[in-house]
């Protein structure tokens, strides 16, 4: 049976602090603004994270996220993980898991997948993973 989906399109976050959120995703991480719509205080934008994947941001001044949120985390693919970690750290964001090498032991016959990852807290309390590997 073929999949009904063709890949990941976007993750959406809400923010009370538009400027800080854009500074993190656009300015610090280098996402490009593909399309923006509406005006303050209800701005919205689709940021291109690369390879046809997007981060959507909605401004909502009344937003208060759940303590643990509905999304556990989302992951950005990168080929420069340590550089990304240094840049995030230098900008003052909290690293919640330091960069490390790990291995995913598959249960479906794909073998052992070597990875390098780190996590940080984004500007709205979201958990952001940076994921580097050559096999997936």
Secondary structure, 3 states (H helix, E strand, C coil): CCCCCCCCCEEEEEECCHHHHHHHHHHHCCCEEEEEECCCCCCEEEEEEECCEEEEEEECCCCCCCCCCCCCCEEEECCCHHHHHHHHHHCCCCEEEEEEEEEEECCCCCCEEEEEEEEEECCCCCEEEEEECCCC
